[in-house]
Amino acid sequence: MTTSDYTKVFKQLKVKPAKLAKYIKHNAPKKRTSGDILKKCKRCGRTGAHIQRFGLDLCRQCFREIAPKLGFKKYN
Ligand SMILES: [Zn+2]
């Protein structure tokens, strides 16, 4: 399960309010104040391989896709 999956079930449980409340009670993510999980990619929301340098806040995959547009150049 990825970090973005939590809300996907809401649509399905909308017709069953009691089940939805129970689902939220037991599956809501912890409110965190620190840790790697707070550093999410601003483009896709991925938490792994995060690039904070130069204020990019992107994952490596998104950076690879949009680096030429941002002005980065590959030298080899
Ligand atoms: Zn990304």
N, CA, C, O and the ligand as a Tripos MOL2 file, in Angstrom:
@<TRIPOS>MOLECULE
protein
  305   303    77     0     0
PROTEIN
NO_CHARGES

@<TRIPOS>ATOM
      1 N           0.8390   -1.1950    0.0000 N.3       1 MET1
      2 CA          0.0000    0.0000    0.0000 C.3       1 MET1
      3 C           0.8780    1.2500    0.0000 C.2       1 MET1
      4 O           1.7840    1.3880    0.8210 O.2       1 MET1
      5 N           0.5950    2.1450   -0.9240 N.am      2 THR2
      6 CA          1.3660    3.3760   -0.9800 C.3       2 THR2
      7 C           0.7400    4.4200   -0.0630 C.2       2 THR2
      8 O          -0.3390    4.2090    0.4920 O.2       2 THR2
      9 N           1.4170    5.5250    0.0870 N.am      3 THR3
     10 CA          0.9320    6.5520    1.0050 C.3       3 THR3
     11 C          -0.3070    7.2560    0.4910 C.2       3 THR3
     12 O          -1.0300    7.8650    1.2790 O.2       3 THR3
     13 N          -0.5720    7.1960   -0.7840 N.am      4 SER4
     14 CA         -1.7150    7.9130   -1.3370 C.3       4 SER4
     15 C          -2.9940    7.0690   -1.3610 C.2       4 SER4
     16 O          -4.0530    7.5720   -1.7360 O.2       4 SER4
     17 N          -2.9110    5.8090   -0.9690 N.am      5 ASP5
     18 CA         -4.0450    4.9020   -1.1040 C.3       5 ASP5
     19 C          -5.1510    5.1090   -0.0670 C.2       5 ASP5
     20 O          -6.2710    4.6410   -0.2720 O.2       5 ASP5
     21 N          -4.8710    5.7790    1.0100 N.am      6 TYR6
     22 CA         -5.8040    5.9010    2.1360 C.3       6 TYR6
     23 C          -7.1760    6.4270    1.7310 C.2       6 TYR6
     24 O          -8.1870    5.9290    2.2260 O.2       6 TYR6
     25 N          -7.2390    7.4050    0.8580 N.am      7 THR7
     26 CA         -8.5140    8.0280    0.5130 C.3       7 THR7
     27 C          -9.2570    7.3470   -0.6310 C.2       7 THR7
     28 O         -10.3990    7.7040   -0.9240 O.2       7 THR7
     29 N          -8.6360    6.3900   -1.2690 N.am      8 LYS8
     30 CA         -9.2460    5.7520   -2.4360 C.3       8 LYS8
     31 C         -10.5260    4.9900   -2.0860 C.2       8 LYS8
     32 O         -11.4160    4.8550   -2.9260 O.2       8 LYS8
     33 N         -10.6210    4.4940   -0.8540 N.am      9 VAL9
     34 CA        -11.7620    3.6800   -0.4410 C.3       9 VAL9
     35 C         -12.9720    4.5500   -0.0670 C.2       9 VAL9
     36 O         -14.0930    4.0510    0.0230 O.2       9 VAL9
     37 N         -12.7420    5.8330    0.1460 N.am     10 PHE10
     38 CA        -13.8250    6.7240    0.5560 C.3      10 PHE10
     39 C         -14.9980    6.6850   -0.4120 C.2      10 PHE10
     40 O         -16.1540    6.6520    0.0090 O.2      10 PHE10
     41 N         -14.7060    6.6890   -1.6920 N.am     11 LYS11
     42 CA        -15.7300    6.6890   -2.7300 C.3      11 LYS11
     43 C         -16.6190    5.4530   -2.6100 C.2      11 LYS11
     44 O         -17.8400    5.5210   -2.7500 O.2      11 LYS11
     45 N         -15.9680    4.3270   -2.3490 N.am     12 GLN12
     46 CA        -16.6860    3.0590   -2.2440 C.3      12 GLN12
     47 C         -17.5320    3.0010   -0.9720 C.2      12 GLN12
     48 O         -18.6290    2.4420   -0.9840 O.2      12 GLN12
     49 N         -17.0290    3.5760    0.1290 N.am     13 LEU13
     50 CA        -17.7070    3.4810    1.4250 C.3      13 LEU13
     51 C         -18.6970    4.6210    1.6700 C.2      13 LEU13
     52 O         -19.3130    4.6790    2.7340 O.2      13 LEU13
     53 N         -18.8570    5.5250    0.7080 N.am     14 LYS14
     54 CA        -19.7160    6.6900    0.9100 C.3      14 LYS14
     55 C         -21.1660    6.2920    1.2110 C.2      14 LYS14
     56 O         -21.8580    7.0070    1.9360 O.2      14 LYS14
     57 N         -21.6330    5.1710    0.6700 N.am     15 VAL15
     58 CA        -23.0080    4.7270    0.9060 C.3      15 VAL15
     59 C         -23.1720    4.0290    2.2600 C.2      15 VAL15
     60 O         -24.2950    3.7630    2.6880 O.2      15 VAL15
     61 N         -22.0550    3.7320    2.9320 N.am     16 LYS16
     62 CA        -22.1080    3.0860    4.2440 C.3      16 LYS16
     63 C         -21.3670    3.9510    5.2670 C.2      16 LYS16
     64 O         -20.1980    3.7070    5.5670 O.2      16 LYS16
     65 N         -22.0700    4.9770    5.8080 N.am     17 PRO17
     66 CA        -21.4030    5.9430    6.6970 C.3      17 PRO17
     67 C         -20.7660    5.3110    7.9320 C.2      17 PRO17
     68 O         -19.6940    5.7400    8.3570 O.2      17 PRO17
     69 N         -21.4130    4.2910    8.5170 N.am     18 ALA18
     70 CA        -20.8590    3.6620    9.7180 C.3      18 ALA18
     71 C         -19.5460    2.9650    9.3930 C.2      18 ALA18
     72 O         -18.5760    3.0580   10.1450 O.2      18 ALA18
     73 N         -19.5290    2.2700    8.2740 N.am     19 LYS19
     74 CA        -18.3000    1.5730    7.8610 C.3      19 LYS19
     75 C         -17.1900    2.5630    7.5290 C.2      19 LYS19
     76 O         -16.0120    2.3210    7.7930 O.2      19 LYS19
     77 N         -17.6070    3.7010    6.9320 N.am     20 LEU20
     78 CA        -16.6250    4.7310    6.5900 C.3      20 LEU20
     79 C         -15.9720    5.2940    7.8520 C.2      20 LEU20
     80 O         -14.7560    5.4840    7.9000 O.2      20 LEU20
     81 N         -16.7950    5.5580    8.8760 N.am     21 ALA21
     82 CA        -16.2700    6.0810   10.1410 C.3      21 ALA21
     83 C         -15.3050    5.0870   10.7710 C.2      21 ALA21
     84 O         -14.2470    5.4660   11.2730 O.2      21 ALA21
     85 N         -15.6760    3.8230   10.7410 N.am     22 LYS22
     86 CA        -14.8260    2.7560   11.2870 C.3      22 LYS22
     87 C         -13.5140    2.6540   10.5070 C.2      22 LYS22
     88 O         -12.4360    2.4780   11.0740 O.2      22 LYS22
     89 N         -13.6500    2.7730    9.1760 N.am     23 TYR23
     90 CA        -12.4650    2.7060    8.3270 C.3      23 TYR23
     91 C         -11.4990    3.8400    8.6630 C.2      23 TYR23
     92 O         -10.2910    3.6340    8.7780 O.2      23 TYR23
     93 N         -12.0580    5.0430    8.8170 N.am     24 ILE24
     94 CA        -11.2190    6.2010    9.1280 C.3      24 ILE24
     95 C         -10.5580    6.0340   10.4930 C.2      24 ILE24
     96 O          -9.3750    6.3320   10.6640 O.2      24 ILE24
     97 N         -11.3470    5.5480   11.4710 N.am     25 LYS25
     98 CA        -10.8240    5.3720   12.8300 C.3      25 LYS25
     99 C          -9.6040    4.4560   12.8470 C.2      25 LYS25
    100 O          -8.6190    4.7290   13.5330 O.2      25 LYS25
    101 N          -9.6810    3.3750   12.0900 N.am     26 HIS26
    102 CA         -8.6200    2.3840   12.1720 C.3      26 HIS26
    103 C          -7.5300    2.5360   11.1140 C.2      26 HIS26
    104 O          -6.4580    1.9460   11.2530 O.2      26 HIS26
    105 N          -7.7800    3.3120   10.0640 N.am     27 ASN27
    106 CA         -6.7980    3.3840    8.9900 C.3      27 ASN27
    107 C          -6.2290    4.7670    8.7150 C.2      27 ASN27
    108 O          -5.3610    4.9170    7.8550 O.2      27 ASN27
    109 N          -6.7030    5.7820    9.4340 N.am     28 ALA28
    110 CA         -6.1820    7.1240    9.1990 C.3      28 ALA28
    111 C          -4.6870    7.1700    9.5180 C.2      28 ALA28
    112 O          -4.2590    6.6340   10.5400 O.2      28 ALA28
    113 N          -3.8980    7.7980    8.6620 N.am     29 PRO29
    114 CA         -2.4770    7.8720    8.9290 C.3      29 PRO29
    115 C          -2.1880    8.7600   10.1430 C.2      29 PRO29
    116 O          -2.8980    9.7310   10.4030 O.2      29 PRO29
    117 N          -1.1400    8.4080   10.8700 N.am     30 LYS30
    118 CA         -0.7200    9.1660   12.0380 C.3      30 LYS30
    119 C          -0.3680   10.5930   11.6450 C.2      30 LYS30
    120 O           0.2180   10.8260   10.5870 O.2      30 LYS30
    121 N          -0.7280   11.5520   12.5010 N.am     31 LYS31
    122 CA         -0.2850   12.9250   12.2710 C.3      31 LYS31
    123 C           1.1690   13.0050   12.7110 C.2      31 LYS31
    124 O           1.4850   12.8390   13.8890 O.2      31 LYS31
    125 N           2.0490   13.2630   11.7500 N.am     32 ARG32
    126 CA          3.4730   13.2670   12.0440 C.3      32 ARG32
    127 C           4.0490   14.6780   12.0360 C.2      32 ARG32
    128 O           3.5890   15.5570   11.3060 O.2      32 ARG32
    129 N           5.0590   14.8650   12.8610 N.am     33 THR33
    130 CA          5.7180   16.1680   12.9060 C.3      33 THR33
    131 C           7.1040   16.1140   12.3040 C.2      33 THR33
    132 O           7.6970   17.1500   12.0020 O.2      33 THR33
    133 N           7.6260   14.9030   12.1270 N.am     34 SER34
    134 CA          8.9560   14.7680   11.5470 C.3      34 SER34
    135 C           9.0470   13.4450   10.8040 C.2      34 SER34
    136 O           8.1630   12.5960   10.9170 O.2      34 SER34
    137 N          10.1030   13.2790   10.0560 N.am     35 GLY35
    138 CA         10.3240   12.0220    9.3590 C.3      35 GLY35
    139 C          10.3070   12.1520    7.8600 C.2      35 GLY35
    140 O           9.8370   13.1520    7.3170 O.2      35 GLY35
    141 N          10.8240   11.1320    7.1840 N.am     36 ASP36
    142 CA         10.9420   11.1410    5.7280 C.3      36 ASP36
    143 C           9.5980   11.1810    5.0250 C.2      36 ASP36
    144 O           9.5020   11.6850    3.9060 O.2      36 ASP36
    145 N           8.5540   10.6560    5.6660 N.am     37 ILE37
    146 CA          7.2480   10.5530    5.0220 C.3      37 ILE37
    147 C           6.6520   11.9350    4.7270 C.2      37 ILE37
    148 O           5.7910   12.0570    3.8550 O.2      37 ILE37
    149 N           7.0970   12.9750    5.4390 N.am     38 LEU38
    150 CA          6.5900   14.3220    5.2000 C.3      38 LEU38
    151 C           7.1940   14.9560    3.9590 C.2      38 LEU38
    152 O           6.6530   15.9240    3.4230 O.2      38 LEU38
    153 N           8.3130   14.4110    3.5020 N.am     39 LYS39
    154 CA          8.9560   14.9450    2.2940 C.3      39 LYS39
    155 C           8.3830   14.2280    1.0850 C.2      39 LYS39
    156 O           8.8670   13.1670    0.6890 O.2      39 LYS39
    157 N           7.3540   14.8150    0.5090 N.am     40 LYS40
    158 CA          6.7240   14.1970   -0.6530 C.3      40 LYS40
    159 C           7.0450   14.9830   -1.9130 C.2      40 LYS40
    160 O           7.2850   16.1900   -1.8700 O.2      40 LYS40
    161 N           7.0430   14.2770   -3.0270 N.am     41 CYS41
    162 CA          7.2620   14.9120   -4.3220 C.3      41 CYS41
    163 C           6.0830   15.8410   -4.6080 C.2      41 CYS41
    164 O           4.9290   15.4340   -4.4720 O.2      41 CYS41
    165 N           6.3650   17.0940   -5.0060 N.am     42 LYS42
    166 CA          5.2550   18.0370   -5.2400 C.3      42 LYS42
    167 C           4.5400   17.7430   -6.5470 C.2      42 LYS42
    168 O           3.4570   18.2750   -6.7920 O.2      42 LYS42
    169 N           5.1340   16.8990   -7.3960 N.am     43 ARG43
    170 CA          4.5260   16.5960   -8.7010 C.3      43 ARG43
    171 C           3.6660   15.3400   -8.6350 C.2      43 ARG43
    172 O           2.5530   15.3290   -9.1620 O.2      43 ARG43
    173 N           4.1770   14.2510   -7.9770 N.am     44 CYS44
    174 CA          3.4330   12.9920   -7.9820 C.3      44 CYS44
    175 C           3.1070   12.4640   -6.5890 C.2      44 CYS44
    176 O           2.2910   11.5510   -6.4620 O.2      44 CYS44
    177 N           3.7220   13.0150   -5.5370 N.am     45 GLY45
    178 CA          3.4120   12.5800   -4.1860 C.3      45 GLY45
    179 C           4.2410   11.4260   -3.6710 C.2      45 GLY45
    180 O           4.0320   10.9640   -2.5490 O.2      45 GLY45
    181 N           5.1740   10.9540   -4.4690 N.am     46 ARG46
    182 CA          6.0360    9.8470   -4.0580 C.3      46 ARG46
    183 C           6.9350   10.2800   -2.9000 C.2      46 ARG46
    184 O           7.3280   11.4440   -2.8160 O.2      46 ARG46
    185 N           7.2570    9.3440   -2.0100 N.am     47 THR47
    186 CA          8.0700    9.7030   -0.8420 C.3      47 THR47
    187 C           9.5280    9.2660   -0.9750 C.2      47 THR47
    188 O          10.4030    9.7980   -0.2910 O.2      47 THR47
    189 N           9.7840    8.3060   -1.8460 N.am     48 GLY48
    190 CA         11.1510    7.8040   -1.9700 C.3      48 GLY48
    191 C          12.0060    8.6550   -2.8790 C.2      48 GLY48
    192 O          11.4900    9.3740   -3.7350 O.2      48 GLY48
    193 N          13.3270    8.5750   -2.6950 N.am     49 ALA49
    194 CA         14.3070    9.2520   -3.5500 C.3      49 ALA49
    195 C          13.9600   10.7240   -3.7660 C.2      49 ALA49
    196 O          13.8520   11.1930   -4.8990 O.2      49 ALA49
    197 N          13.7900   11.4340   -2.6640 N.am     50 HIS50
    198 CA         13.3580   12.8310   -2.7000 C.3      50 HIS50
    199 C          14.5470   13.7700   -2.8890 C.2      50 HIS50
    200 O          15.5750   13.6200   -2.2280 O.2      50 HIS50
    201 N          14.4030   14.7410   -3.7980 N.am     51 ILE51
    202 CA         15.4650   15.7170   -4.0290 C.3      51 ILE51
    203 C          15.0280   17.0640   -3.4730 C.2      51 ILE51
    204 O          14.1280   17.7110   -4.0090 O.2      51 ILE51
    205 N          15.6850   17.4790   -2.3850 N.am     52 GLN52
    206 CA         15.3400   18.7500   -1.7480 C.3      52 GLN52
    207 C          16.2460   19.8810   -2.2240 C.2      52 GLN52
    208 O          15.9070   21.0570   -2.0940 O.2      52 GLN52
    209 N          17.3790   19.5200   -2.7680 N.am     53 ARG53
    210 CA         18.3780   20.5000   -3.1650 C.3      53 ARG53
    211 C          17.8140   21.5090   -4.1660 C.2      53 ARG53
    212 O          17.0240   21.1450   -5.0380 O.2      53 ARG53
    213 N          18.2150   22.7600   -4.0440 N.am     54 PHE54
    214 CA         17.7690   23.8940   -4.8660 C.3      54 PHE54
    215 C          16.2640   24.1440   -4.7090 C.2      54 PHE54
    216 O          15.6640   24.8190   -5.5450 O.2      54 PHE54
    217 N          15.6470   23.6080   -3.6450 N.am     55 GLY55
    218 CA         14.2170   23.7980   -3.4340 C.3      55 GLY55
    219 C          13.3640   23.0960   -4.4650 C.2      55 GLY55
    220 O          12.2580   23.5480   -4.7590 O.2      55 GLY55
    221 N          13.8510   22.0000   -5.0220 N.am     56 LEU56
    222 CA         13.1230   21.2870   -6.0760 C.3      56 LEU56
    223 C          11.9150   20.5410   -5.5230 C.2      56 LEU56
    224 O          10.8240   20.6170   -6.0870 O.2      56 LEU56
    225 N          12.1100   19.8180   -4.4150 N.am     57 ASP57
    226 CA         11.0560   18.9850   -3.8060 C.3      57 ASP57
    227 C          10.4300   18.0090   -4.8020 C.2      57 ASP57
    228 O           9.2070   17.9070   -4.8990 O.2      57 ASP57
    229 N          11.2730   17.3000   -5.5340 N.am     58 LEU58
    230 CA         10.8100   16.3230   -6.5140 C.3      58 LEU58
    231 C          11.3990   14.9540   -6.2030 C.2      58 LEU58
    232 O          12.4290   14.8530   -5.5360 O.2      58 LEU58
    233 N          10.7440   13.8970   -6.6870 N.am     59 CYS59
    234 CA         11.3470   12.5750   -6.6120 C.3      59 CYS59
    235 C          12.2980   12.4290   -7.8000 C.2      59 CYS59
    236 O          12.2740   13.2410   -8.7250 O.2      59 CYS59
    237 N          13.1200   11.4080   -7.7690 N.am     60 ARG60
    238 CA         14.1240   11.2760   -8.8240 C.3      60 ARG60
    239 C          13.4920   11.0080  -10.1870 C.2      60 ARG60
    240 O          14.0360   11.4140  -11.2140 O.2      60 ARG60
    241 N          12.3510   10.3290  -10.2000 N.am     61 GLN61
    242 CA         11.6980   10.0220  -11.4680 C.3      61 GLN61
    243 C          11.1570   11.3000  -12.1220 C.2      61 GLN61
    244 O          11.3430   11.5200  -13.3190 O.2      61 GLN61
    245 N          10.4810   12.1460  -11.3170 N.am     62 CYS62
    246 CA          9.9500   13.3980  -11.8580 C.3      62 CYS62
    247 C          11.0910   14.3200  -12.2740 C.2      62 CYS62
    248 O          11.0150   14.9960  -13.3010 O.2      62 CYS62
    249 N          12.1590   14.3400  -11.4570 N.am     63 PHE63
    250 CA         13.2920   15.1860  -11.7980 C.3      63 PHE63
    251 C          13.8750   14.7790  -13.1370 C.2      63 PHE63
    252 O          14.2210   15.6300  -13.9570 O.2      63 PHE63
    253 N          13.9840   13.4860  -13.3570 N.am     64 ARG64
    254 CA         14.5370   12.9630  -14.6070 C.3      64 ARG64
    255 C          13.6810   13.3900  -15.8000 C.2      64 ARG64
    256 O          14.2000   13.6860  -16.8760 O.2      64 ARG64
    257 N          12.3550   13.4170  -15.5920 N.am     65 GLU65
    258 CA         11.4570   13.7910  -16.6840 C.3      65 GLU65
    259 C          11.5210   15.2860  -17.0150 C.2      65 GLU65
    260 O          11.5230   15.6620  -18.1870 O.2      65 GLU65
    261 N          11.5730   16.1330  -15.9880 N.am     66 ILE66
    262 CA         11.4510   17.5670  -16.2510 C.3      66 ILE66
    263 C          12.7630   18.3380  -16.1120 C.2      66 ILE66
    264 O          12.7700   19.5640  -16.2280 O.2      66 ILE66
    265 N          13.8780   17.6350  -15.8630 N.am     67 ALA67
    266 CA         15.1660   18.3150  -15.6900 C.3      67 ALA67
    267 C          15.5550   19.1960  -16.8820 C.2      67 ALA67
    268 O          15.9840   20.3300  -16.6690 O.2      67 ALA67
    269 N          15.4210   18.7200  -18.1340 N.am     68 PRO68
    270 CA         15.7850   19.5940  -19.2620 C.3      68 PRO68
    271 C          14.9760   20.8850  -19.3100 C.2      68 PRO68
    272 O          15.5050   21.9380  -19.6670 O.2      68 PRO68
    273 N          13.6720   20.8050  -18.9450 N.am     69 LYS69
    274 CA         12.8280   22.0070  -18.9400 C.3      69 LYS69
    275 C          13.2870   23.0000  -17.8710 C.2      69 LYS69
    276 O          13.1710   24.2140  -18.0400 O.2      69 LYS69
    277 N          13.8150   22.4530  -16.7580 N.am     70 LEU70
    278 CA         14.2620   23.3040  -15.6650 C.3      70 LEU70
    279 C          15.6270   23.9210  -15.9490 C.2      70 LEU70
    280 O          16.0600   24.8370  -15.2490 O.2      70 LEU70
    281 N          16.2970   23.4200  -16.9700 N.am     71 GLY71
    282 CA         17.5970   23.9840  -17.3260 C.3      71 GLY71
    283 C          18.7860   23.1470  -16.9190 C.2      71 GLY71
    284 O          19.9270   23.5900  -17.0440 O.2      71 GLY71
    285 N          18.5390   21.9450  -16.4340 N.am     72 PHE72
    286 CA         19.6440   21.0570  -16.0890 C.3      72 PHE72
    287 C          20.1370   20.3730  -17.3510 C.2      72 PHE72
    288 O          19.3590   20.0680  -18.2550 O.2      72 PHE72
    289 N          21.4390   20.1390  -17.3980 N.am     73 LYS73
    290 CA         22.0250   19.5450  -18.5940 C.3      73 LYS73
    291 C          22.8630   18.3430  -18.1970 C.2      73 LYS73
    292 O          23.6250   18.3980  -17.2320 O.2      73 LYS73
    293 N          22.7200   17.2590  -18.9430 N.am     74 LYS74
    294 CA         23.4860   16.0510  -18.6910 C.3      74 LYS74
    295 C          24.7930   16.1300  -19.4570 C.2      74 LYS74
    296 O          24.8070   16.3750  -20.6630 O.2      74 LYS74
    297 N          25.9030   15.9160  -18.7360 N.am     75 TYR75
    298 CA         27.1990   16.1570  -19.3580 C.3      75 TYR75
    299 C          27.8570   14.9430  -19.9700 C.2      75 TYR75
    300 O          28.8900   15.0830  -20.6250 O.2      75 TYR75
    301 N          27.3010   13.7450  -19.7850 N.am     76 ASN76
    302 CA         27.9550   12.5830  -20.4100 C.3      76 ASN76
    303 C          27.0180   11.8620  -21.3600 C.2      76 ASN76
    304 O          27.4040   10.8650  -21.9700 O.2      76 ASN76
    305 ZN          7.4870   12.7150   -8.4050 Zn       77 ZN77
@<TRIPOS>BOND
     1     1     2 1
     2     2     3 1
     3     3     4 2
     4     3     5 am
     5     5     6 1
     6     6     7 1
     7     7     8 2
     8     7     9 am
     9     9    10 1
    10    10    11 1
    11    11    12 2
    12    11    13 am
    13    13    14 1
    14    14    15 1
    15    15    16 2
    16    15    17 am
    17    17    18 1
    18    18    19 1
    19    19    20 2
    20    19    21 am
    21    21    22 1
    22    22    23 1
    23    23    24 2
    24    23    25 am
    25    25    26 1
    26    26    27 1
    27    27    28 2
    28    27    29 am
    29    29    30 1
    30    30    31 1
    31    31    32 2
    32    31    33 am
    33    33    34 1
    34    34    35 1
    35    35    36 2
    36    35    37 am
    37    37    38 1
    38    38    39 1
    39    39    40 2
    40    39    41 am
    41    41    42 1
    42    42    43 1
    43    43    44 2
    44    43    45 am
    45    45    46 1
    46    46    47 1
    47    47    48 2
    48    47    49 am
    49    49    50 1
    50    50    51 1
    51    51    52 2
    52    51    53 am
    53    53    54 1
    54    54    55 1
    55    55    56 2
    56    55    57 am
    57    57    58 1
    58    58    59 1
    59    59    60 2
    60    59    61 am
    61    61    62 1
    62    62    63 1
    63    63    64 2
    64    63    65 am
    65    65    66 1
    66    66    67 1
    67    67    68 2
    68    67    69 am
    69    69    70 1
    70    70    71 1
    71    71    72 2
    72    71    73 am
    73    73    74 1
    74    74    75 1
    75    75    76 2
    76    75    77 am
    77    77    78 1
    78    78    79 1
    79    79    80 2
    80    79    81 am
    81    81    82 1
    82    82    83 1
    83    83    84 2
    84    83    85 am
    85    85    86 1
    86    86    87 1
    87    87    88 2
    88    87    89 am
    89    89    90 1
    90    90    91 1
    91    91    92 2
    92    91    93 am
    93    93    94 1
    94    94    95 1
    95    95    96 2
    96    95    97 am
    97    97    98 1
    98    98    99 1
    99    99   100 2
   100    99   101 am
   101   101   102 1
   102   102   103 1
   103   103   104 2
   104   103   105 am
   105   105   106 1
   106   106   107 1
   107   107   108 2
   108   107   109 am
   109   109   110 1
   110   110   111 1
   111   111   112 2
   112   111   113 am
   113   113   114 1
   114   114   115 1
   115   115   116 2
   116   115   117 am
   117   117   118 1
   118   118   119 1
   119   119   120 2
   120   119   121 am
   121   121   122 1
   122   122   123 1
   123   123   124 2
   124   123   125 am
   125   125   126 1
   126   126   127 1
   127   127   128 2
   128   127   129 am
   129   129   130 1
   130   130   131 1
   131   131   132 2
   132   131   133 am
   133   133   134 1
   134   134   135 1
   135   135   136 2
   136   135   137 am
   137   137   138 1
   138   138   139 1
   139   139   140 2
   140   139   141 am
   141   141   142 1
   142   142   143 1
   143   143   144 2
   144   143   145 am
   145   145   146 1
   146   146   147 1
   147   147   148 2
   148   147   149 am
   149   149   150 1
   150   150   151 1
   151   151   152 2
   152   151   153 am
   153   153   154 1
   154   154   155 1
   155   155   156 2
   156   155   157 am
   157   157   158 1
   158   158   159 1
   159   159   160 2
   160   159   161 am
   161   161   162 1
   162   162   163 1
   163   163   164 2
   164   163   165 am
   165   165   166 1
   166   166   167 1
   167   167   168 2
   168   167   169 am
   169   169   170 1
   170   170   171 1
   171   171   172 2
   172   171   173 am
   173   173   174 1
   174   174   175 1
   175   175   176 2
   176   175   177 am
   177   177   178 1
   178   178   179 1
   179   179   180 2
   180   179   181 am
   181   181   182 1
   182   182   183 1
   183   183   184 2
   184   183   185 am
   185   185   186 1
   186   186   187 1
   187   187   188 2
   188   187   189 am
   189   189   190 1
   190   190   191 1
   191   191   192 2
   192   191   193 am
   193   193   194 1
   194   194   195 1
   195   195   196 2
   196   195   197 am
   197   197   198 1
   198   198   199 1
   199   199   200 2
   200   199   201 am
   201   201   202 1
   202   202   203 1
   203   203   204 2
   204   203   205 am
   205   205   206 1
   206   206   207 1
   207   207   208 2
   208   207   209 am
   209   209   210 1
   210   210   211 1
   211   211   212 2
   212   211   213 am
   213   213   214 1
   214   214   215 1
   215   215   216 2
   216   215   217 am
   217   217   218 1
   218   218   219 1
   219   219   220 2
   220   219   221 am
   221   221   222 1
   222   222   223 1
   223   223   224 2
   224   223   225 am
   225   225   226 1
   226   226   227 1
   227   227   228 2
   228   227   229 am
   229   229   230 1
   230   230   231 1
   231   231   232 2
   232   231   233 am
   233   233   234 1
   234   234   235 1
   235   235   236 2
   236   235   237 am
   237   237   238 1
   238   238   239 1
   239   239   240 2
   240   239   241 am
   241   241   242 1
   242   242   243 1
   243   243   244 2
   244   243   245 am
   245   245   246 1
   246   246   247 1
   247   247   248 2
   248   247   249 am
   249   249   250 1
   250   250   251 1
   251   251   252 2
   252   251   253 am
   253   253   254 1
   254   254   255 1
   255   255   256 2
   256   255   257 am
   257   257   258 1
   258   258   259 1
   259   259   260 2
   260   259   261 am
   261   261   262 1
   262   262   263 1
   263   263   264 2
   264   263   265 am
   265   265   266 1
   266   266   267 1
   267   267   268 2
   268   267   269 am
   269   269   270 1
   270   270   271 1
   271   271   272 2
   272   271   273 am
   273   273   274 1
   274   274   275 1
   275   275   276 2
   276   275   277 am
   277   277   278 1
   278   278   279 1
   279   279   280 2
   280   279   281 am
   281   281   282 1
   282   282   283 1
   283   283   284 2
   284   283   285 am
   285   285   286 1
   286   286   287 1
   287   287   288 2
   288   287   289 am
   289   289   290 1
   290   290   291 1
   291   291   292 2
   292   291   293 am
   293   293   294 1
   294   294   295 1
   295   295   296 2
   296   295   297 am
   297   297   298 1
   298   298   299 1
   299   299   300 2
   300   299   301 am
   301   301   302 1
   302   302   303 1
   303   303   304 2
@<TRIPOS>SUBSTRUCTURE
     1 MET1         2 RESIDUE 1 A MET
     2 THR2         6 RESIDUE 1 A THR
     3 THR3        10 RESIDUE 1 A THR
     4 SER4        14 RESIDUE 1 A SER
     5 ASP5        18 RESIDUE 1 A ASP
     6 TYR6        22 RESIDUE 1 A TYR
     7 THR7        26 RESIDUE 1 A THR
     8 LYS8        30 RESIDUE 1 A LYS
     9 VAL9        34 RESIDUE 1 A VAL
    10 PHE10       38 RESIDUE 1 A PHE
    11 LYS11       42 RESIDUE 1 A LYS
    12 GLN12       46 RESIDUE 1 A GLN
    13 LEU13       50 RESIDUE 1 A LEU
    14 LYS14       54 RESIDUE 1 A LYS
    15 VAL15       58 RESIDUE 1 A VAL
    16 LYS16       62 RESIDUE 1 A LYS
    17 PRO17       66 RESIDUE 1 A PRO
    18 ALA18       70 RESIDUE 1 A ALA
    19 LYS19       74 RESIDUE 1 A LYS
    20 LEU20       78 RESIDUE 1 A LEU
    21 ALA21       82 RESIDUE 1 A ALA
    22 LYS22       86 RESIDUE 1 A LYS
    23 TYR23       90 RESIDUE 1 A TYR
    24 ILE24       94 RESIDUE 1 A ILE
    25 LYS25       98 RESIDUE 1 A LYS
    26 HIS26      102 RESIDUE 1 A HIS
    27 ASN27      106 RESIDUE 1 A ASN
    28 ALA28      110 RESIDUE 1 A ALA
    29 PRO29      114 RESIDUE 1 A PRO
    30 LYS30      118 RESIDUE 1 A LYS
    31 LYS31      122 RESIDUE 1 A LYS
    32 ARG32      126 RESIDUE 1 A ARG
    33 THR33      130 RESIDUE 1 A THR
    34 SER34      134 RESIDUE 1 A SER
    35 GLY35      138 RESIDUE 1 A GLY
    36 ASP36      142 RESIDUE 1 A ASP
    37 ILE37      146 RESIDUE 1 A ILE
    38 LEU38      150 RESIDUE 1 A LEU
    39 LYS39      154 RESIDUE 1 A LYS
    40 LYS40      158 RESIDUE 1 A LYS
    41 CYS41      162 RESIDUE 1 A CYS
    42 LYS42      166 RESIDUE 1 A LYS
    43 ARG43      170 RESIDUE 1 A ARG
    44 CYS44      174 RESIDUE 1 A CYS
    45 GLY45      178 RESIDUE 1 A GLY
    46 ARG46      182 RESIDUE 1 A ARG
    47 THR47      186 RESIDUE 1 A THR
    48 GLY48      190 RESIDUE 1 A GLY
    49 ALA49      194 RESIDUE 1 A ALA
    50 HIS50      198 RESIDUE 1 A HIS
    51 ILE51      202 RESIDUE 1 A ILE
    52 GLN52      206 RESIDUE 1 A GLN
    53 ARG53      210 RESIDUE 1 A ARG
    54 PHE54      214 RESIDUE 1 A PHE
    55 GLY55      218 RESIDUE 1 A GLY
    56 LEU56      222 RESIDUE 1 A LEU
    57 ASP57      226 RESIDUE 1 A ASP
    58 LEU58      230 RESIDUE 1 A LEU
    59 CYS59      234 RESIDUE 1 A CYS
    60 ARG60      238 RESIDUE 1 A ARG
    61 GLN61      242 RESIDUE 1 A GLN
    62 CYS62      246 RESIDUE 1 A CYS
    63 PHE63      250 RESIDUE 1 A PHE
    64 ARG64      254 RESIDUE 1 A ARG
    65 GLU65      258 RESIDUE 1 A GLU
    66 ILE66      262 RESIDUE 1 A ILE
    67 ALA67      266 RESIDUE 1 A ALA
    68 PRO68      270 RESIDUE 1 A PRO
    69 LYS69      274 RESIDUE 1 A LYS
    70 LEU70      278 RESIDUE 1 A LEU
    71 GLY71      282 RESIDUE 1 A GLY
    72 PHE72      286 RESIDUE 1 A PHE
    73 LYS73      290 RESIDUE 1 A LYS
    74 LYS74      294 RESIDUE 1 A LYS
    75 TYR75      298 RESIDUE 1 A TYR
    76 ASN76      302 RESIDUE 1 A ASN
    77 ZN77       305 GROUP 0 **** ****
